[in-house]
Amino acid sequence: MTSAWESDVVECKLCDHCEYRAERGKATCCDKCSGSNESDGHEAHCPRLSREVLQQCRWEHFRCDLGAEEEAICLVVPPRAPIEGPAPVLLFLTGNGHVDDRQDFLSGGVDQLLRNGDLRQYVLLAPKPLWKTGVLRHNDNWRTAWCEDAIWALVTEMLRRLGPTNVDPTRLYATGLSLGAIGVWHLALRYGEYLAGIVPISGRCEWPFNSWPKTGGLDQAVAKRLENIPLRCYQIDADRYGGTPVHDLEWLCWGLPETSREVTLRGMEPDRQVEVKIRSWERPSGKHWDLWEAKGPLKDWAYYDDWGGDKHCLWNRVYPYPEWGLPSFLASHAVPHDRCWKLDAPIPVIDSSKVEDSMEVDPPVESHPEPPCKMSTGDMEVMEEQVQLRHEESEIVQAIGLHVPDDEKIEKVSDVVLEEWGGSDAFAVKFVFQAAFASCCWCATVMELLPCSLPEQRPRSFGGEDFPLVLSPSRQSNARELSAWAASRSAELQKLLLHHGAVLFRDCGITSAEDFGLLVRAMGCEGYDYVGGAAPRTEVVKGVVFTSNESPPDQPIPFHHELAQSPTPPNYILFCCEVESKHGGATPIIPSDEVADFFMSHFPDFAREVEAKGVRYIRTMPEVTDPTSAQGRSWAESYAVKTREEAEEVMTKQGSTWEWLSGGDLKVTTAALPALRMDERTGRRVFFNSVIAAFTGWNDSRNVGEEAVVLGDFSPVNKHALRAVARFMAEREVAFAWKKGDILIVDNGSVLHSRQSFEPPRRVLAALRGKPLLGPALRAGIIGTGAMGKEHIRNVALMGEQMVVTAIADSSEAALREALEELGERAPRVAVFRSDEELINCDFVDVLIICTPNFQHIHTLRKAILSDKHILCEKPLCTTVEDCEEVERLLTERVVRSGSEKAPVFMTGMEYRYMPPIRRLIEESDSRKLGEPRVLSIREHRFPFLVKVDNWNRFNRNTGGTLVEKACHFFDLMRRILQSEPVSVYASGDQAMNHKDEVYDGGIPDIIDHALAVVEFANGARASLDLCMFAEDEQTEQVRVVCQQGSVEAKCPESTVRIVQRRKVRGLGRTPPGKEERAVPEVIRLPISRELAAAGYHEGATFFELEAFAEAVRGKRAVPVTARDGKMAVLMGVAAHRSIALGRPVRLSPAGQIVEEPSADPPPPLIQQQVWSRL
C-alpha cells in the first residue's frame, strides 16, 4: 500500500497559487486558478484535488488475474472524517480516455466524485484501467471492456483488506462513466445480487453473447440478478458515444408501470441550467429503475459554446453536485444481510493464461434446437435468425477476428457453426453467412480519437487553443475507421480546424496514398484542382492525391497560404507522410492572424498601403518543367492546358496579364490581390498571401524573389518590413518531425505553411479541398453500386442543382471502381465507403439511395431509419412481408421521435410508375374520362435475369422469388391504377428454361422464369399478369387498363400510349359495330431524350422518380410511393408464390395479411421446394 501523493500518478507539483494538485502536464489546477480555494476562482471543471486528500488516499495492489503481466492497481479513498460504524463502499469505473494512462487518471471522474461532500462519507474504490493488469478485456464485439470477473476479484479483496469494522458489504454500490458505465452494467449481469445499487452514466449495456439471445428472451439467472438491483441511469439524449440505455430500459421494463416528470437542475456554471426528464419504472420486486435523461447538447459551460454543446460528459454534473440526486439514491438502498457478500468468502481469482483462445465465445446452448443431420426449413429459419450480423449482433464474426469478407473467412465461420450444429448442409450454412456478412457490410466499430501532446505544440496567441491539435486513436486503427470518423464528424472537424488552425492525426494506421485518399474524400468538402501553382508535383491518386512540392531537397520553401495568388484558393490543404526524412523535412506552420498582428503593429503605414492597394505576383514559368527549381513547373502543367491559346484563356479568367518570352517561357503578372484579409469566420485579420514565399523564395534562373512581388499599383514593397516578417515567422513557427502515417490538415484560410530542407529520402503527399459541401442541391449517398446504383449515379448527374452525389458505399472493390468510373470528373469529390453504416453516419449526406441486393435491404434500413436522413429504397422493399412490417414499425417510431412535420421522407423506388407511357396511362385512368377502371392486364416478355454480384439473384432466398423481385413492379401498378386493395391472388408458374444448367456452390438456381397471375380487388376490379423471362431479346412491357367507357394501353420500349373511347357502350345488336361506329384510337408517342435513354434501362423512369423524390424531400408534394406501397407489392408477390405452391388462390385480408386456410397438401420445405404448376 502506498500513498497516492507519493506515487508517480501524481506527476505534477501543486498549483502555483493554491493547495490544489495540477493536472498532468499543467502548472495549475485550471486555467482560471486565482490562488483562492473558493469555487468562483476556478473553472467549472477544475479538479481541485488537494494535498490533504491525496495523502489520505492509498494505492492497493492485487493480482486478480494470475495470467496478467502485473498486479492490478486500485485507488482507495477513505471517508473524509470518521463516521459511526462501517462505511458504505462506492466502486468507480472510469472511461476509455483513461485506458493505459492516456489521460490523467485523477482528473475527469475521481476528482468530480470527491468534490461532492455527501459522497465523502463513502469508501471509494477506483481501479486503474491497464491492459497488462488483467482488468480490461475484449468483449464479444472485440471492443475494449472492463473485465467484470477481474474487477469483482479486486473489489472483494479490497473489502477483505479493509475489514468489517471499516466497510459495510450491505451497502456496496457501483458507478461508472462511458466505458465504465458499460462495465457497471456487466458487473450487475454477473454479480448483481451483491450490489445495493448501480449508477451507469453515459453508457448502455452491450449485452454479452449468452445473456440475451435473439430468441428465448433474457437468461433467467441474469434476469434474477437484475430484478433486485436498484438502478439509475443518467444520459444525455443526444449522446451516441457510449451508446444509449434507453432501449435497454424500455425492453427490460416492457409493460411495467411508468411515471415521468421534468425538472431543471444546475449546470456546470451556477447561472446555467439543464433540463432533465426523469422516467421511472416500478419492478415486480418493488425496486425502482430510473432514467434521468438530460436534454442535449448541454450548453451549461462556456467551454462547450464553440463545440455546439456537450453530448457525452454528463458525469461532470452528476458527480459533484448533490442536487443531481446521486447521494440520496445510494443512501436509500441496501442489500439484505442474507444476500450480501461475506467478507470471509474465498476471493474469486481468475487465470486468463489457461484460456486456450481468449477470443472464443461460448454460444447460447439453451436457445439451440437439437442439431439435425440435414437442415429443415425451420432449422434454416432459426439459423438465419441467430446469425443476423447487424452491427450490434455480430458476435460470431467478431469472436473469431474477421474484418474483411472473403471466401476463406466465410468458410471459417461456416465450419465453426457446422461443428456447433452438427449438421452437414455446408452449402446452406455458407449461404446464410454470405448473406449475413453482406448485410453487416463489415463495418468496424467507431473509433475514438483522443487529444495528445507534442513537444513542439504551443497555444495560439489569440484564443489559447493547442496549435496544432494532435489526435490519436484509443486503440489500433486503420484508414477506413479514420475516414468513417471524419465522415460522421465532418462539421465537427471543420470546427476543430477553425479553432486550432491545424489538426495532426497520428498513429491512425495510414499506410498508403489510397488510405490517405479515403480521408480526403471523407472530409465533406468539394474537390479542388491544383491549377495555377508553381510547385512541381506528381499525381498519385487520380484527381485526389499528389506529391507535395517536389523541388530540390536542399531548397527550403518559405511560408505561404496555398495558392494565395489564385482568386479562389482552397479551403484546406492536407499532408500525409509516406516516407519520413532522417534529418529535416518538417512542414512548419504558423497562425496567420499572429503574423498579421505583428505586421500591422510594427509596420502600420506599410500595412495600410498593402491593405489598400493589394499585391501582384510576377513569375516566369518554363515551357518544360524544371525539376531543379521550386518554381519549375511548366506553364502547361500549371494551368492544366496543352496550348498557348488554352493557357491564355485561363489567365484571362484569372485577370492576369502575360508575355510570351523567347524559348517558350511565359511571364505572368497576376491581378492585384489582397494580402491582408478579414477572416469572416473569426473577425480577425490574416496575412493571407504568398508575399514572403515570393520575396524570399522565388529564386531561380528565370526569377528573382525580391522582384517577384509588387504592390497593386506596381510600386515596390518595403523590403525591410518583409524581412522582419520572415524573421518573426521563423521565431514563432511550429515545426514537428514527421512520423510515417501522419496526416496534417491545415485550415488554409488561417494558417501559413512552409517546408524545411531535408536529407532524402522523404515523401510527403498532399491534397487540396474546397468549401464544405453545402448549397441548394440535395447531397445524395448511394449505398450499393451495382447496376441500379450506377443507374442512379447517371441520373443524379442529370439533375443539375436538384441533387448531387457526395458519397458511395459498397463492400465490393470492383463495384466501387466501376462507380468511380461512372462518376467521371466528379469522382474526386465523392467520398468512398466500404460499409453502409459508414455512409449513413457521415454528415455531408442528406438523402440515402439504397440499391443493395434485395436480401440486404432490411439490414441497411434498420440502420438508415435511425438516422435523420431521407431515404429512397429500391424495390422490392424487402424480401419478406415480416421484414416490410418491421420497416413500417421503425418508420412509425421515427415519426414519433421527430414529430410528424419534421420526420424525414421515406420512399420506395418503383420506377415503372415513371416510365413515360405508363405515367401517361395512369394520368388518363386517374382522370376518369373513361369511367372507373375495371380490368387491367400487364404483360412483360423479355430476356432472362442478368448476372449480379455473386449471382445472388439466382435463388429465391435472396430475391424473395421472381414474383417479388420482378413482379413487385406490376403488382404495385395494379394497386396504383385500380386504386383498391387486393383480396385474392391466383398464380401459376414454373422454371421451364432459364438457369437450369447453372450451379453455384453446389446449388442449382430455383427461380421461376414464367408465370400467369390473376388478382381480384376489393372494389370488384380484376388484374392479370403475363410474365415470361425467355420470350425475346429485348424487354417489352404492355399495360392495358379497360375502363367503363374505353381503354388505355401503354407500350414500352415503343413509348406509345393508345387511347380508345368507345362510341357505343350499350345497346349493341346481333352484329359487331361497323367501321363507321368504331372509335378512332388516339395514339400518342412519347419520345425519350438521348440523355435519359443513355442514363439507364427504364425509359428515363429513374430520372423522373428521383425528381419526384426530391420534390417530396423539399415538401413540394406528398411521398408518391410509401413504405406501405412497397410492403403491399411484396405481399402480393409472396401470395402469388404461395398460390403456385398450393395450387389454389390465396386470400388477403384488408389489413394486408395472407389469410391462412387449411390445406390437405402442406407446402414443401423452402430449402427443397420444387415449384410446379397446377391448372
DRENLUM-555119 format. One record per residue (C-alpha): x, y, z; residue in three letters. Coordinates in steps of 0.1 Angstrom, whole numbers, plus 5000, padded with zeros to 4 digits. Layout:
XYZALA
...
END
This chain:
500050005000MET
501450344990THR
500250694994SER
498650844963ALA
500551164969TRP
503850974969GLU
503050774937SER
504150854902ASP
500550914892VAL
500751244909VAL
503351374885GLU
502651744888CYS
503551994915LYS
500952174935LEU
499252464917CYS
501452774916ASP
498852974935HIS
496952734957CYS
496952404975GLU
495252204947TYR
497051954926ARG
497752054890ALA
496651824861GLU
499251624844ARG
501251844820GLY
499952174836LYS
501252414862ALA
497852504877THR
494752314886CYS
492852504860CYS
493252804836ASP
491253034859LYS
493152954892CYS
493253274912SER
495053144943GLY
491753104961SER
490152794972ASN
486752944965GLU
484852804936SER
484453134920ASP
488253144914GLY
488252824894HIS
486852674862GLU
483652474864ALA
485652164855HIS
488552234879CYS
489751904896PRO
490552074929ARG
492351774945LEU
494251894975SER
497451754990ARG
495451675021GLU
493051445003VAL
495751274982LEU
497851205013GLN
494951015027GLN
494450814996CYS
496250484990ARG
497250264961TRP
496449894967GLU
498049624945HIS
496549274939PHE
497049004913ARG
493448944904CYS
494348774871ASP
497148514875LEU
497648534838GLY
498248904837ALA
501749064834GLU
501349284865GLU
499249324896GLU
496049534894ALA
496149874910ILE
493250024929CYS
492950374944LEU
491350354978VAL
489950684992VAL
488750675028PRO
485850875042PRO
486751245048ARG
486051225085ALA
485450935109PRO
481850815108ILE
479850595131GLU
480250225121GLY
481450075089PRO
481350295058ALA
479450235026PRO
481650144996VAL
481350304961LEU
483150134932LEU
484050374904PHE
484950264868LEU
486450534846THR
486150584809GLY
488050484778ASN
490150804778GLY
492050684808HIS
492950344795VAL
496750284798ASP
497250634812ASP
496350814780ARG
494751084802GLN
495351194838ASP
493650924859PHE
492851154888LEU
491051404865SER
487751374848GLY
486051134872GLY
487651064906VAL
488151444912ASP
484451514904GLN
483251244929LEU
485551384956LEU
484051734951ARG
480651604963ASN
480751635001GLY
477951385006ASP
479951124987LEU
482951175010ARG
481250955036GLN
481950655013TYR
485050445008VAL
485850504971LEU
487450224951LEU
488850324917ALA
490750054897PRO
493250184871LYS
492350074836PRO
495549904825LEU
495649614800TRP
498649454815LYS
496949404849THR
494049204835GLY
491249444845VAL
490449504808LEU
489449264781ARG
487949244746HIS
484249204747ASN
482148994724ASP
482249264698ASN
486049284702TRP
485949624718ARG
487749744749THR
485749654781ALA
486249624818TRP
486749254828CYS
483949214853GLU
485448894868ASP
488749064875ALA
487049374889ILE
484949164912TRP
488048974924ALA
489749314930LEU
486849464949VAL
486249164972THR
489949164980GLU
489849534989MET
486749465011LEU
488649185029ARG
491649405035ARG
489649695048LEU
487749465071GLY
484249455087PRO
485049745110THR
485749985081ASN
483349875053VAL
479649765052ASP
479149495024PRO
475349555025THR
475949905011ARG
478249824981LEU
477450044951TYR
478950074916ALA
479050374892THR
480950444860GLY
481150684832LEU
481150594794SER
483250274791LEU
482850244829GLY
479050264826ALA
479149964803ILE
481449794828GLY
478949864856VAL
476049704836TRP
478249394830HIS
479249374867LEU
475549374875ALA
474849094850LEU
477348874868ARG
477348984904TYR
474249194908GLY
472849014938GLU
475649164959TYR
475149524948LEU
472949764966ALA
472649984936GLY
474250074903ILE
474550414885VAL
475850394849PRO
476350734834ILE
476550794796SER
476750434786GLY
474550144776ARG
474649774783CYS
476449584755GLU
474849254762TRP
477248954763PRO
476648684737PHE
474848444760ASN
472948674783SER
470248794760TRP
470048584729PRO
467848694700LYS
465448404706THR
464448284740GLY
464548614759GLY
466848714788LEU
468748444806ASP
466748374838GLN
469848384861ALA
470748724846VAL
467148844849ALA
467048744886LYS
470248934893ARG
468949244876LEU
465549224892GLU
466749304927ASN
469149584919ILE
468049954923PRO
469150124891LEU
469550484880ARG
470950574846CYS
472050924837TYR
472151004799GLN
472251294775ILE
469551234749ASP
472051344721ALA
474751104733ASP
475950834708ARG
479550794721TYR
478950524747GLY
475550424734GLY
472250494749THR
470550274776PRO
467050404766VAL
466250084746HIS
467749864773ASP
465450004799LEU
462350014777GLU
462849644767TRP
463549534803LEU
460649734817CYS
458149654789TRP
454649654803GLY
455649794837LEU
454050104853PRO
455950414842GLU
455950764856THR
457751074843SER
458451424853ARG
460651714841GLU
463051904863VAL
465652184859THR
468952124876LEU
472052344879ARG
474752324852GLY
478452334855MET
478352714858GLU
475952834886PRO
474053074863ASP
473252804837ARG
470752514840GLN
470052184824VAL
466552044816GLU
466151674826VAL
463351434820LYS
463051164847ILE
461350834838ARG
460750574865SER
459650214863TRP
458550004893GLU
459849654891ARG
457849344903PRO
460349324932SER
459349674943GLY
462749824932LYS
462650134910HIS
464650184878TRP
465150544868ASP
466350714837LEU
467551074841TRP
467751204805GLU
469251544800ALA
468151754770LYS
471251804750GLY
473651904737PRO
474352074770LEU
475552434769LYS
475952494806ASP
479752564804TRP
481252834782ALA
483952594771TYR
481452404751TYR
479852704734ASP
482152674703ASP
481652304702TRP
477952304698GLY
477452174734GLY
478351874754ASP
476851544742LYS
478551294765HIS
480251414797CYS
477151424820LEU
479251294849TRP
480751644853ASN
477251744867ARG
476051424884VAL
479151354905TYR
480051694920PRO
476551844926TYR
474251684952PRO
471151824935GLU
471551574907TRP
470451314933GLY
473251064933LEU
473951064971PRO
470251044980SER
469750754956PHE
472650554971LEU
471750625007ALA
468250485002SER
469250134992HIS
471049835008ALA
471349465002VAL
469749225028PRO
472349075052HIS
471548725040ASP
472348815004ARG
475449045008CYS
479048945000TRP
480648775030LYS
483948925038LEU
485348585047ASP
484348425014ALA
487048294991PRO
488348564967ILE
487448464930PRO
490748494913VAL
490848434876ILE
493648304853ASP
493348414817SER
496548224808SER
494547894810LYS
492148004783VAL
493247844751GLU
491748114729ASP
490848434746SER
488748534716MET
486448234718GLU
482848284728VAL
480648024743ASP
477448004722PRO
474048004738PRO
473347634742VAL
469847664756GLU
468547854726SER
469647594701HIS
467347324688PRO
468646964686GLU
471246954658PRO
469746794627PRO
471646594602CYS
470146784574LYS
468747134579MET
464947164575SER
463147484567THR
462547564603GLY
466247494612ASP
467347724584MET
465048004597GLU
466347964632VAL
469947964619MET
469148274598GLU
467848454629GLU
470748364650GLN
473448474626VAL
471948814616GLN
475049014617LEU
473749354625ARG
476249604639HIS
475249524675GLU
474949154670GLU
478049044651SER
479348814679GLU
480548514659ILE
482348724634VAL
484048944659GLN
484848654681ALA
487048484656ILE
488548814644GLY
487148864610LEU
487149204594HIS
487249154557VAL
484848944537PRO
486448684516ASP
485648324508ASP
488348174531GLU
486948354561LYS
483348274552ILE
484447914551GLU
486047954585LYS
482848084601VAL
480747824584SER
483047554598ASP
482647694633VAL
478847684631VAL
478647344614LEU
480747204642GLU
478447354668GLU
475247244650TRP
476546904639GLY
474846944606GLY
476146854571SER
474347104549ASP
477547314542ALA
476147494512PHE
473147614532ALA
475247734561VAL
477747904539LYS
475048084520PHE
473448214552VAL
476748354563PHE
477348514529GLN
474048694533ALA
474848794569ALA
478348914560PHE
476949124532ALA
474249274554SER
476849364581CYS
478849544554CYS
481949474575TRP
481549794595CYS
484249844621ALA
483349984655THR
483550364656VAL
487050474666MET
487750714694GLU
490350984689LEU
491951134719LEU
494051464722PRO
497651414729CYS
500751644730SER
503851724710LEU
506951884725PRO
506752154697GLU
503052224704GLN
502152564717ARG
498952764724PRO
497753014698ARG
498253374708SER
494653454702PHE
492353214720GLY
494952984735GLY
493952674717GLU
496652404712ASP
498552454679PHE
498352214663PRO
495651994679LEU
497051634679VAL
494651344679LEU
495450974682SER
493150664684PRO
492450494717SER
493350164701ARG
494950024669GLN
493050164640SER
493150184602ASN
492350424574ALA
488850304569ARG
487950374606GLU
489650724604LEU
487750814572SER
484450694588ALA
485250904619TRP
485851214597ALA
482751154576ALA
480451134606SER
482051444621ARG
483051654591SER
481351964605ALA
483051904639GLU
486351854622LEU
485952184603GLN
485152354636LYS
488352204651LEU
490352334622LEU
488852684626LEU
489652694663HIS
493052524662HIS
494152614627GLY
495652274621ALA
494951914632VAL
497551634632LEU
496351274631PHE
499051044644ARG
499150664647ASP
495950604628CYS
497150314607GLY
497650514574ILE
499950304552THR
499450424516SER
498350704493ALA
495050524489GLU
494550534527ASP
495250904526PHE
492750944498GLY
489950794519LEU
490351064545LEU
490551334519VAL
487251224503ARG
485651184537ALA
486051554548MET
482751654533GLY
484251924511CYS
484352004474GLU
487351874455GLY
489952134443TYR
492052114412ASP
495652224415TYR
495652494388VAL
497952794388GLY
500552674413GLY
504252684406ALA
505352374425ALA
506252064405PRO
504051774417ARG
503151424406THR
499551284407GLU
499350974429VAL
495650904433VAL
493751044403LYS
492151374410GLY
492751344448VAL
496251294460VAL
499551424446PHE
503051474459THR
503851784479SER
506352034463ASN
509051824446GLU
511552104445SER
515152014453PRO
515651894489PRO
518352154497ASP
515952444489GLN
513552534518PRO
510152664508ILE
509152984526PRO
505853044544PHE
502753094523HIS
499053024520HIS
498452764494GLU
497552934460LEU
497053274477ALA
497853414442GLN
494653254430SER
491353434431PRO
489753124447THR
492352944469PRO
491552614485PRO
489952604520ASN
492152324533TYR
495452154525ILE
496251804537LEU
499651644541PHE
500451284547CYS
503951144555CYS
504650834534GLU
508450834540VAL
509951034568GLU
513351204564SER
516251124588LYS
517151494590HIS
515051804584GLY
512051804561GLY
509451934587ALA
506452134575THR
506452434598PRO
503152614604ILE
502152944620ILE
498853114626PRO
498253384600SER
496553624625ASP
499653634646GLU
501753734615VAL
499153994606ALA
499154134641ASP
502954164641PHE
502954324606PHE
500254584614MET
501754674648SER
505354704637HIS
504854854602PHE
501455024603PRO
502055264574ASP
503254994550PHE
500454764563ALA
497755024554ARG
499355064520GLU
499354694514VAL
495754674525GLU
494654954503ALA
496554854471LYS
496954484473GLY
499854304458VAL
500754154424ARG
502953844418TYR
505353824389ILE
506653484378ARG
508253334348THR
507352974341MET
509352754318PRO
507952574287GLU
509252244301VAL
509152164338THR
512452234355ASP
512951984384PRO
515952184398THR
513652474409SER
510952504434ALA
509252734408GLN
510052504379GLY
506552384370ARG
505852444333SER
503052684323TRP
501252394306ALA
501252184338GLU
500452494360SER
497352574340TYR
496452214331ALA
496552304293VAL
498252194262LYS
498352504240THR
499252874244ARG
495652964235GLU
494252754263GLU
496752904287ALA
495753254277GLU
492053164282GLU
492853054318VAL
494953364326MET
492253594312THR
489653444335LYS
492053494365GLN
492653864355GLY
496353804348SER
498453964321THR
501253784303TRP
504253794280GLU
505553514259TRP
509353504260LEU
511853364237SER
512352994242GLY
508752944250GLY
508853074286ASP
505853264300LEU
506053574322LYS
502853624342VAL
501753914363THR
498653854384THR
495754084391ALA
496054294423ALA
495254054451LEU
494554134488PRO
497454044511ALA
495654134544LEU
492253994546ARG
489453974572MET
488653614582ASP
484953644583GLU
484653334605ARG
486753484633THR
486653854627GLY
490453874627ARG
492853994600ARG
495153734585VAL
498353774565PHE
496753584536PHE
499253594508ASN
502353444493SER
504453764497VAL
507153614519ILE
507353304498ALA
507753504466ALA
510053764481PHE
512453524498THR
512053204478GLY
511153264441TRP
514753254430ASN
515953054401ASP
517453114366SER
514253284355ARG
513053464387ASN
514453704413VAL
512553684445GLY
512754044456GLU
511354144422GLU
508653884423ALA
506154084443VAL
505054454439VAL
502154654453LEU
498954664433GLY
499954994416ASP
503254834407PHE
505155044433SER
507954854452PRO
507354674485VAL
509054764518ASN
511954514518LYS
512954584554HIS
509354514566ALA
509154184547LEU
512554064560ARG
511354144595ALA
508153944590VAL
510153654577ALA
512253654609ARG
509153674631PHE
507753374613MET
510953174619ALA
510853254656GLU
507153164661ARG
506852864638GLU
505852524650VAL
507952254633ALA
507551894643PHE
509251594629ALA
507151384605TRP
506251034615LYS
505250774589LYS
501450774586GLY
500951124600ASP
498251334584ILE
498251714589LEU
495151914579ILE
495752284577VAL
493052554575ASP
494452734545ASN
492453044554GLY
494053094588SER
497452914588VAL
500552954567LEU
502852664560HIS
506352604547SER
508952334542ARG
512452284556GLN
515352144536SER
515951784542PHE
518151484536GLU
516551234512PRO
514651014511PRO
511451194521ARG
507951164506ARG
505051374518VAL
501751354499LEU
499351644496ALA
495651714487ALA
493552024484LEU
489852064493ARG
487452344486GLY
484552474506LYS
482252244526PRO
479552064507LEU
476752304513LEU
474252464489GLY
470852424473PRO
471552074459ALA
470451774479LEU
473551574488ARG
473051204480ALA
474750904493GLY
474350584472ILE
474550254491ILE
475249974467GLY
476950054434THR
475849764412GLY
473749814381ALA
471050014398MET
473550214419GLY
475350314387LYS
472050404370GLU
471250634399HIS
474650794396ILE
474050864359ARG
470651014365ASN
471651224395VAL
474251374372ALA
471351504350LEU
469551674379MET
471751984380GLY
471152194412GLU
468451954424GLN
470751674436MET
474451584436VAL
476251254447VAL
478651324476THR
479250964488ALA
479050604477ILE
479350274496ALA
479849914486ASP
481649614501SER
482849524466SER
486049694454GLU
485249614418ALA
481749774421ALA
483350084437LEU
485850114409ARG
483150094383GLU
481150354402ALA
484050594403LEU
484550554366GLU
480850634361GLU
481250944382LEU
483951064358GLY
485251414366GLU
483251434398ARG
484851124413ALA
487551304433PRO
484751504450ARG
482951194462VAL
483651014495ALA
484050634492VAL
483050384520PHE
483250014523ARG
480149984545SER
476650114546ASP
476950234582GLU
479950454575GLU
478050634548LEU
474850654569ILE
476850814597ASN
478551074575CYS
477251424580ASP
477551554544PHE
474751344530VAL
471051454531ASP
469451164512VAL
470250794511LEU
469550594479ILE
469650224488ILE
470549994459CYS
471949694476THR
470849334468PRO
467249264479ASN
468149044509PHE
470349324523GLN
467649594523HIS
466349514558ILE
469849524574HIS
470649854558THR
467250004566LEU
467549914602ARG
470550144604LYS
469350404579ALA
466050474596ILE
467750554628LEU
469450854611SER
467851184603ASP
468351134565LYS
465751104538HIS
465650754522ILE
464850624487LEU
464950244489CYS
464950054456GLU
462349784451LYS
461549534465PRO
461249704499LEU
462349374515CYS
462149004505THR
459648914532THR
456449064545VAL
457749044580GLU
460749254572ASP
458549504554CYS
456349534585GLU
459449594606GLU
460449874583VAL
456950024588GLU
457349994625ARG
460750164625LEU
459450444604LEU
456550494628THR
458950514657GLU
461050764637ARG
457950984632VAL
457250974669VAL
460851064677ARG
461051354653SER
457451474651GLY
455251424620SER
456151754605GLU
459851704609LYS
460151334600ALA
462451264571PRO
460951134539VAL
460950764531PHE
460150654496MET
460150314479THR
461650304445GLY
459150184418MET
460550304385GLU
457750154363TYR
455350414376ARG
457550674360TYR
458050524325MET
456650804303PRO
453950584286PRO
452850424318ILE
452850754336ARG
450550894309ARG
448350584312LEU
448050644350ILE
447151014343GLU
444450914319GLU
442950654342SER
443050894372ASP
441151154352SER
438150914350ARG
437351044315LYS
436750684305LEU
434950594337GLY
436150364365GLU
438950114356PRO
437549764358ARG
440149534341VAL
443849564340LEU
446249344321SER
450049364322ILE
452449174301ARG
456249174302GLU
458148944278HIS
461948974280ARG
465348804283PHE
466548624315PRO
467848794346PHE
471248954341LEU
474248844361VAL
474549014395LYS
477449024420VAL
478048664433ASP
474948564414ASN
472648644443TRP
469648684420ASN
469648314411ARG
467948194443PHE
464548264459ASN
466048304494ARG
467948614482ASN
465348774459THR
462148674476GLY
461248494443GLY
460748614408THR
457248744416LEU
458748954444VAL
461949064427GLU
460549134393LYS
456749134395ALA
456649374425CYS
456649644398HIS
453449514383PHE
451649444415PHE
452449794425ASP
451049924392LEU
447849724398MET
447149884432ARG
448150234418ARG
445950214387ILE
442950034402LEU
443150234435GLN
441949944456SER
443449674478GLU
443949314466PRO
441749044482VAL
442848734462SER
445848624442VAL
445848314420TYR
449048224401ALA
450647954380SER
454347944371GLY
457447724367ASP
461147714358GLN
461047604322ALA
464147724306MET
466447964325ASN
469447884346HIS
468747514349LYS
472247424338ASP
473947664362GLU
475447554395VAL
476747794423TYR
478447654453ASP
476647324447GLY
473247474444GLY
471047494413ILE
469047814407PRO
465447784417ASP
463848104404ILE
460848064381ILE
461048214346ASP
457448244336HIS
454148294354ALA
450548394350LEU
448648564378ALA
445148694384VAL
444448944412VAL
440949034425GLU
440549374442PHE
438149494469ALA
436349724445ASN
435549444422GLY
438249514396ALA
440549244383ARG
444049244370ALA
446248984353SER
449948944348LEU
451648764320ASP
455448734327LEU
457948544305CYS
461648564311MET
462748374279PHE
460548534253ALA
462548794235GLU
465948964232ASP
464649294244GLU
462549394273GLN
458949474263THR
456149584286GLU
452449624277GLN
449949774302VAL
446249794293ARG
443549934315VAL
439949884304VAL
437550134319CYS
433750164317GLN
433850364285GLN
437150274269GLY
440750174274SER
444250304276VAL
447250094265GLU
450950184271ALA
453850004253LYS
457550004260CYS
460050034245PRO
457950184217GLU
456950454242SER
453450494229THR
450050534245VAL
446950424227ARG
443650574240ILE
440250444228VAL
436950604239GLN
434150374228ARG
431450544208ARG
428750294217LYS
428950144251VAL
425449994254ARG
422649884230GLY
424649674206LEU
422649444183GLY
423449104168ARG
426349234148THR
429649394158PRO
429949774154PRO
430649874119GLY
433650074108LYS
431850404110GLU
430650314145GLU
434050234159ARG
436150474179ALA
439350604163VAL
442250534186PRO
444450824196GLU
448050714195VAL
450550934214ILE
454250894210ARG
456451004240LEU
459951004227PRO
462750974253ILE
465751214251SER
469051064243ARG
470451174276GLU
467750994296LEU
467850684273ALA
471650664279ALA
471350704317ALA
469550374323GLY
467450084313TYR
464050214323HIS
463050464296GLU
464050764317GLY
461950644347ALA
464850664372THR
465351034365PHE
461651114369PHE
461550904401GLU
464451104415LEU
462651424406GLU
459551314425ALA
461751214455PHE
463551544455ALA
460151734454GLU
458851524483ALA
462051594503VAL
461551964498ARG
457951944508GLY
456552034474LYS
454551714472ARG
453451414492ALA
455651104491VAL
454350924459PRO
455350564469VAL
455250494506THR
456650204527ALA
453150054527ARG
453050064489ASP
456349874490GLY
455049624515LYS
451849554496MET
453849484464ALA
455949234483VAL
452849084499LEU
451149024465MET
454348864452GLY
454648634482VAL
450948544479ALA
451548464442ALA
454448224450HIS
452348064477ARG
449448024453SER
451847844428ILE
453047614456ALA
449447534469LEU
447747524435GLY
444847744447ARG
444048114452PRO
445548284483VAL
443248524501ARG
444448854515LEU
442949044545SER
442049414544PRO
444949474568ALA
447449344543GLY
448048984556GLN
447848644540ILE
444748464553VAL
445748124563GLU
443447844552GLU
443647474559PRO
445147274531SER
445446894527ALA
448746944509ASP
451247154530PRO
453947324510PRO
457347154508PRO
460247294528PRO
461747614513LEU
465247474510ILE
463947184489GLN
461047354472GLN
460347254437GLN
457947494421VAL
455247334400TRP
452147444381SER
448647314386ARG
445847404362LEU
END
